Structure formats: C-alpha cells, structure tokens
Amino acid sequence: MQPMICGKCGYDLRGLPERGGCPECGNTYDKNNFSGIAKPDNIYRKSETIAFWLKILTLVFGGIVIMGCSGVLSLFAVNPQKPLITGGVICCMMMLIAIAMITLKWIEDREE
C-alpha cells in the first residue's frame, strides 16, 4: 500500500477518511482522485534508474557489436589491422563512457 501524504505539509493521511481535511494544516484531500495528496516520486525514480541502465547496456552491447563488425571487416580489408584498431578504439571509448557513468551515478547516490 502506497503512503497517502498531504500535498501541502507531508502529513501521513493513512487511516483517515476518504475525503476530508488534513489534521495538521487543514488542506482538503480526496483519496479517490488523489486531489490534495502528494504524488509519490517512486515511479519517477524507478523509471530514471531503468533509463540509466538501458543507456549502460546500449553502450556495452553497442561496443561489442562494433568490435564484431570490425572483426568481420578485417577479413575483407586490404590492411586487416585498420578496422580492428578503429573498432577497438571505439569499443574502448564506449566502455570507458559506461564506466564513467556508473562511477558518477555511484558518487551521486552516495552523496544522497
């Protein structure tokens, strides 16, 4: 059960009638249509976390795909080292960006 919190003062409205006024500040609320009730930010936080990890997965799998494509290109290239080196550099850059993003998120979460 999600908490019912007054949108004005943050008072916990659980156990109170479906409609009424907040005992702390007098703000009117209606639990049926959530008027006067604070919107929980859990949904936003979950979607933010999911989006973050999707970005990380995109970087990691993108780097793997680029490395694989450069490996295939090296089979047909006159100079097989060029596609491998280029793919390796791009792949490493993508992995470093993913590591940097994870590190920054970790630092940010630690500060909260």
JOWO-V151726 format. One record per helix or strand of 2 or more residues. SS is the DSSP state (~ for helix, > for strand). FROM is the first residue (numbers start at 1). TO is the last residue. If there is no record, write none. Layout:
BEGIN
SS;FROM;TO / SS;FROM;TO
END
This chain:
BEGIN
>;5;6 / >;19;21 / >;28;30 / ~;42;76 / ~;80;111
END
